[in-house]
Amino acid sequence: MSLIPATILTGFLGSGKTTLLKRVLSEAHGQKIAVIENEFGEENIDSEILVTDVKEQIIQMSNGCICCTIREDLRSTLHDLADKKRRGELDFDRVVIETTGLADPGPVAQTFFMDDEIAESYLLDSILTLVDAKHAVAQLNDRQEARRQIGFADQIFISKTDLVAKDDVDALMHRIKHMNPRAPQQSVHFGEVALSSVFDLRGFNLNTKLEIDPDFLKDGDDHAHHDHDHDQGEHCDHPSHQRAEGEGHHHHHDDDVKSFVFKSERAFDPAKLEDFLGAIVNIYGPRMLRYKGVLHMKGTERKVIFQGVHQLMGSDLGPQWQADEQRISKMVFIGIDLPKDIFLQGMEQCLV
């Protein structure tokens, strides 16, 4: 059986996760989707369009989608679904996990790496985060869960932009870009979004990501953020970063979720890098949301594709470096109050 793609759908309460999910489920795309809901609250998928069997906690939908709600552990639910698919009792093509509004997507993502049986059955495709434009500023200011959800995202959808002035939406998008420069952002209206923006994004497969996004290894980006290595400090003249006269240039929403990039043309010493990453993950792992990169390693002619979530990390050999290609290592770290200087100096010391 080929691996079952899995998508994690997250976002703060009221951001429109269920609206987006209902839209995806009811679209005539010919795919059968199993949905795992983290909690069966008032927001569960419209019961009118579902035929429910409470004993099984598996709900068969009119268009062939399956919805299953969990009151128990995610691992056992994923095992159960994969077993039923193998035995031919359930027919579905992919899984979507809708988390509760207050959930940290990290442990959900880690489930796909920590459990061998799950890793042999599923491929974690991406983490999608919905952001409610009307309430996002207050949520991001007050709730770390909302900021963490941004930090984990592979794709960000901004809902309810019609309820907010364009300048405010621009300021919000600019702020989110600081927190997670790697996740594309897109406005969605009542969950209307192309399936190509939801499925098969390969957010956890950097080889594919490089083919889709060749700029991952290039300098600069189209947001004029100068290599994403842009601290929210006094050099940023975006209006969202301005304060009233006399208050200095300090950022008025100094988010604890930030990102920075390490880059070098020198090769890494694999043993030194392994030791350093092991040490920082030991200390800062819970605050390291996502870290990933394409590395130039001594001793191999191939790119090393690296990524991690919290304390779990792994690497794979990617494609060969081309003869005319500049061998540059580039690694992005997204996390909560990470000591940028320690990380960058430590990475520097791992170079040959």
Summary of the structure (lengths in Angstrom):
residues: 352
radius of gyration: 20.9
end to end distance: 42.6
largest distance: 68.9
contacts: 1080
relative contact order: 0.13
helix: 34%
strand: 27%
